[in-house]
Amino acid sequence: PDPRALSADELELARLIVGTLNIEDTRPEEIDPEAPLYGEGLGLDSIDILEVALAVSKHFGVQLRADNENNIAIFRSLRSLADFVAANRSA
């Protein structure tokens, strides 16, 4: 399998991010799941990350806290965020 191909969960998350942040020049299915979300890569800043965290919490019922020591790892890439959501989402 292509490591750059999005899983269904990653695509759903990519659509949520693009929709939440109104990223007009990015199509969700074109986001590299391994590219950094913050800074280079998708180019999000700290405010964007906060908006994404809020949208993810509402959409998936996953608690993302600003004081979580794992946030750097969680928000490293679309894939790492999708893995966190999958492991922590409410049924």
C-alpha angles and dihedrals in degrees: 000000000000109000089210093056115105122238117223090260092049092049091050089050092046090053090050092051095046091046095045094049097035092232098180099181096052126077113207094229090055096058112113104233091214097047117107115264094204123063111340116022108042089005101226121164129210093273090052090050090052091051091048091048091053093047092047091049092051097041100042103023090239119146111230111180127195090223095054107125089211096060093105090056094040093052095037092107143344088263094053091048091048090050090051092048092048091051095046109030119123115243 
